């Protein structure tokens, strides 16, 4: 059963009035096999270490708010015990967000204000306060529809995204507390037993732009070093498996690295909640040194990140977990939708190019959530 058919079945359950979560991974070159899992119906709070498994996990940017949900019904690509064929066709392609303004009018920053903040970051970098800082802005619009229409927008957006075949580590959350769909390309944490790995992305653009860019090379190098140190807090052994490699994302390329580690065994537990929380906020969407850049991010950005750049994933068991970073994510909250985007700032950054990078990252929303 392919991922698209599984998602169609999931969407049918949501349209019947259920809460639910769908998570899928398609990352050739990072994860060997495509995977998906979804749950629906009555849910209960799970314990990070004790389950019940499998459960879906969402944590905010700062690592302070956690939501762990186990659903009474669930199906995965590894455990298909029901017929996922639809009893009737459902429409997932006719509902879109309404675009009544130019996108530039919906951003929380102008090129001028964003550039001014970049210059302030670079002053701090020249003064030795920090080396790389992820600066974000918010794309926000009014949503006047009912809850069901909001669900349909998120379902339709992710369905169209899946049809495109793009690589991702994301999904859809539709519960009373959270509503979003994530087109995230970044695998934050892959756990198999005591072995863990992370795949930070730093650099978005053409192959030519990324290949020899001093700025992009140094940015990824700094974040790789930061995440290696983060792993050092929870692992007895850490190494960089791949220093820097480019992945083809169809419309653009990403530059990323792969860091691996072997978890410290504490009280016969592998990945404990205490160890998990030591990794927040994640290095690729904060910067280095982490404590100081996090303070500066909160000071500079004119919106509350909340769950944007937080972590979304699944704990299949004590032995196996997959988590993504909530970037390229469309959130719907009450009467608003928003889609934050960011860029990594170094002392070599060109403010205009960094602003343009945020516009590039917005294109996935324009492609799958708005009518062409």
C-alpha positions in Angstrom: 0.0 0.0 0.0 1.5 3.3 -1.0 1.6 6.5 1.1 -0.9 8.3 -1.0 -3.5 5.6 -0.6 -2.8 5.5 3.2 -3.3 9.3 3.4 -6.6 9.1 1.5 -7.8 6.6 4.1 -6.6 8.8 6.9 -8.4 11.8 5.4 -11.6 9.9 5.2 -11.4 9.1 8.9 -10.8 12.8 9.7 -13.8 13.8 7.5 -15.9 11.4 9.6 -15.2 13.6 12.6 -12.1 11.9 14.2 -9.0 13.5 15.5 -5.8 12.1 14.0 -2.2 12.4 13.1 -0.4 11.3 9.9 3.4 11.1 9.7 5.5 10.1 6.7 9.2 10.0 5.6 10.6 10.0 2.1 14.3 10.9 2.2 16.4 9.0 -0.4 20.0 9.2 0.6 19.1 9.7 4.3 16.6 7.0 5.1 16.7 3.8 3.1 13.0 3.0 3.0 9.9 5.3 2.8 7.7 5.0 5.8 4.3 6.2 7.0 2.1 5.8 10.1 -1.2 7.3 11.1 -3.6 7.2 14.0 -7.2 8.3 14.5 -10.1 8.2 17.0 -9.9 8.4 20.7 -6.5 9.4 22.0 -4.6 9.2 25.3 -1.5 10.9 26.7 1.5 8.7 26.4 4.7 8.5 28.5 7.8 9.2 26.4 9.7 6.2 27.9 6.8 3.8 28.7 4.3 4.5 25.9 1.9 3.0 25.0 3.6 2.7 21.6 3.5 3.8 18.9 2.7 7.4 19.8 3.0 10.8 18.1 5.3 13.4 19.6 5.2 17.2 19.3 7.5 19.6 21.2 7.8 23.4 20.9 10.8 25.4 19.8 12.2 25.8 23.3 11.5 22.2 24.4 9.1 23.3 27.1 5.7 22.1 25.9 5.3 18.4 24.9 2.3 16.6 23.5 2.5 12.8 23.3 -0.6 11.1 21.9 -1.4 7.4 21.4 -4.5 6.7 19.3 -6.9 3.8 19.7 -6.6 3.1 16.0 -3.4 3.1 14.1 -1.8 1.7 10.9 1.7 1.8 9.6 3.6 0.8 6.4 5.2 -1.9 8.6 1.9 -3.1 10.1 -1.1 -3.1 7.8 -3.9 -5.2 9.3 -6.9 -3.5 7.6 -8.0 -2.8 4.1 -7.0 0.7 3.3 -9.0 0.9 0.1 -11.6 3.7 0.1 -15.2 2.6 0.2 -16.0 5.8 -1.7 -14.0 8.5 -3.4 -13.4 11.7 -1.4 -12.5 15.1 -2.7 -9.1 16.3 -1.4 -8.2 18.8 -4.2 -10.9 21.5 -4.3 -10.2 23.4 -1.0 -7.5 26.0 -0.9 -6.4 29.0 1.1 -7.7 32.3 -0.3 -5.1 34.6 -1.6 -6.5 38.1 -1.3 -3.2 40.0 -1.0 0.3 39.7 -2.6 2.5 37.6 -0.5 4.8 40.5 0.2 2.0 42.2 2.1 1.5 39.1 4.4 5.1 38.9 5.7 5.8 40.1 9.2 9.0 41.8 7.8 9.9 43.9 4.8 13.2 43.4 3.1 14.4 46.6 4.8 13.4 45.6 8.4 14.7 42.1 7.9 18.0 43.4 6.6 18.3 45.7 9.5 18.0 42.8 11.9 20.6 40.8 9.9 23.0 43.7 10.3 22.4 43.7 14.0 23.1 40.0 14.1 26.3 40.5 12.2 27.4 43.2 14.6 27.0 40.7 17.4 29.0 38.2 15.3 31.8 40.7 14.8 31.8 41.3 18.6 32.2 37.6 19.2 28.7 37.1 20.8 27.7 34.3 18.3 28.7 32.7 15.1 25.5 31.6 13.3 21.9 32.6 14.1 18.7 31.4 12.4 16.5 34.4 11.9 12.8 33.9 11.0 9.8 35.9 9.9 6.1 35.0 9.7 3.8 34.8 6.7 0.3 35.2 8.1 -3.2 35.6 6.7 -6.8 35.7 8.0 -8.7 32.5 7.9 -12.5 32.9 8.1 -13.6 29.3 7.5 -15.1 26.8 9.8 -13.1 24.1 11.5 -14.0 21.5 8.9 -12.7 23.8 6.1 -9.5 24.3 7.9 -9.1 20.6 8.2 -9.8 20.3 4.4 -7.1 22.9 3.6 -4.5 21.1 5.5 -5.5 17.7 4.2 -5.7 19.0 0.6 -2.3 20.7 0.9 -0.5 17.6 2.1 -2.3 15.4 -0.4 -1.2 17.6 -3.3 2.3 17.6 -1.8 2.4 13.8 -1.6 1.3 13.5 -5.2 4.3 15.6 -6.2 6.7 12.9 -4.9 8.9 15.4 -3.1 11.2 14.2 -0.3 10.1 15.1 3.2 9.8 14.2 6.8 6.5 15.6 7.9 2.8 15.1 8.0 -0.5 16.4 9.3 -1.8 16.9 12.8 -5.5 17.5 13.3 -6.5 17.5 17.0 -8.3 19.8 19.3 -5.0 21.3 20.4 -3.0 21.4 17.1 -3.8 21.9 13.4 -0.9 21.9 10.9 0.6 20.2 7.9 4.4 20.1 7.6 6.3 19.8 4.4 9.5 19.6 6.4 12.6 18.3 4.5 14.7 17.8 7.7 15.2 14.6 9.6 16.2 15.8 13.1 16.6 12.5 15.0 16.6 8.9 13.9 16.9 6.3 16.7 17.4 2.6 16.3 18.2 1.0 19.7 21.2 2.9 21.2 22.2 4.3 17.8 21.1 7.8 16.9 21.7 10.1 13.9 20.8 13.6 12.9 20.9 15.3 9.5 21.1 19.1 9.8 20.3 21.2 6.7 22.1 24.4 6.1 21.9 25.8 2.6 19.0 26.1 0.1 19.6 27.0 -3.5 20.9 25.8 -6.8 23.7 23.2 -7.0 26.1 25.8 -8.3 25.2 28.3 -5.5 25.8 25.7 -2.8 28.8 23.8 -4.1 31.5 26.4 -3.4 29.7 29.0 -1.3 32.0 30.0 1.6 29.1 31.3 3.5 27.0 28.1 3.2 30.0 25.8 3.8 30.9 27.7 7.0 27.3 27.8 8.2 26.9 24.0 7.9 30.3 23.4 9.5 29.4 25.5 12.6 26.0 23.8 13.0 27.5 20.3 12.4 30.0 21.1 15.2 27.2 22.3 17.5 25.1 19.2 17.0 28.1 17.0 17.5 28.5 18.7 20.9 24.8 18.3 21.6 25.1 14.6 20.9 28.1 14.5 23.2 25.8 15.3 26.1 23.7 12.2 25.6 26.1 9.8 23.8 29.2 7.9 24.8 30.5 8.0 21.3 29.9 10.6 18.5 31.2 11.0 15.0 30.5 12.8 11.7 29.5 10.2 9.2 29.2 12.6 6.3 30.7 16.1 6.5 28.7 17.8 3.7 26.6 16.5 0.9 24.0 17.9 -1.5 20.5 16.5 -2.0 18.3 17.2 -5.0 14.9 18.4 -3.9 13.6 18.8 -7.5 13.2 22.6 -7.5 16.4 23.3 -5.5 19.2 21.6 -3.6 19.9 21.3 0.1 23.3 21.0 1.8 23.4 18.8 4.8 25.6 16.6 7.0 25.1 13.4 9.0 26.2 13.0 12.6 25.9 9.7 14.5 26.2 8.6 18.1 25.8 5.8 20.5 23.5 6.7 23.4 24.7 6.3 27.0 22.8 3.5 28.6 21.1 4.9 31.8 19.0 2.6 33.9 18.6 0.2 31.0 17.0 3.0 28.9 18.1 4.2 25.6 16.5 7.5 24.5 15.1 9.0 27.8 13.0 12.1 27.9 15.7 13.8 29.9 18.2 13.1 27.1 15.7 14.1 24.4 15.2 17.5 26.0 18.9 18.2 26.2 18.8 18.6 22.4 16.5 21.7 22.5 16.3 24.1 20.9 17.8 22.2 17.9 21.0 23.6 16.5 20.1 24.0 12.9 17.2 26.3 13.6 18.8 28.3 16.5 22.5 28.7 16.1 25.7 28.8 18.1 26.4 29.3 20.9 22.9 28.0 21.5 22.0 29.8 24.7 23.0 33.3 23.5 21.4 32.9 20.0 18.2 31.7 21.5 18.0 34.8 23.7 18.7 37.0 20.6 16.1 35.2 18.5 13.4 35.9 21.1 14.6 39.5 21.2 14.7 40.1 17.5 11.8 38.2 16.0 8.4 39.9 16.0 6.3 36.7 16.5 6.2 33.8 18.9 7.6 30.7 17.2 5.6 28.3 19.4 5.7 24.9 17.7 7.4 26.3 14.6 11.0 24.9 14.6 9.9 22.5 17.3 10.0 18.7 16.8 7.3 16.4 15.3 7.7 12.6 15.1 6.8 9.1 16.2 8.2 6.8 18.9 7.4 3.3 17.4 8.9 1.7 20.5 11.6 2.2 23.1 14.0 1.1 20.5 12.9 3.1 17.4 12.0 6.7 16.8 11.9 9.3 14.0 11.6 13.0 14.5 11.5 15.9 12.1 12.0 19.7 12.6 8.8 21.7 12.1 10.0 23.9 9.2 8.0 24.6 6.0 4.9 24.1 8.1 1.4 25.6 7.7 -0.4 26.2 11.0 -4.0 27.1 11.4 -5.1 28.7 14.6 -8.6 30.0 15.2 -9.1 32.8 12.5 -5.5 32.8 11.2 -3.1 30.7 9.2 0.6 31.2 9.3 3.8 29.9 7.7 7.0 31.1 9.2 10.3 30.9 7.3 13.9 31.6 8.3 17.5 31.8 7.1 20.8 31.1 8.8 22.8 34.3 9.3 26.6 34.4 9.4 29.1 37.2 9.2 29.4 36.5 5.4 25.6 36.7 4.8 24.2 39.1 2.2 21.0 40.6 3.7 19.2 40.8 0.4 20.0 37.2 -0.4 19.0 36.0 3.0 15.6 37.7 2.6 15.3 36.1 -0.9 16.0 32.7 0.7 13.0 33.1 3.0 10.9 33.8 -0.1 12.2 30.7 -1.8 11.1 28.6 1.2 7.6 30.0 1.0 7.1 28.6 -2.5 6.1 25.2 -1.2 3.1 26.9 0.5 2.2 28.7 -2.7 2.5 25.6 -4.8 0.4 23.3 -2.6 -2.0 25.5 -0.6 -3.1 28.1 -3.1 -4.7 27.8 -6.5 -2.4 28.5 -9.4 
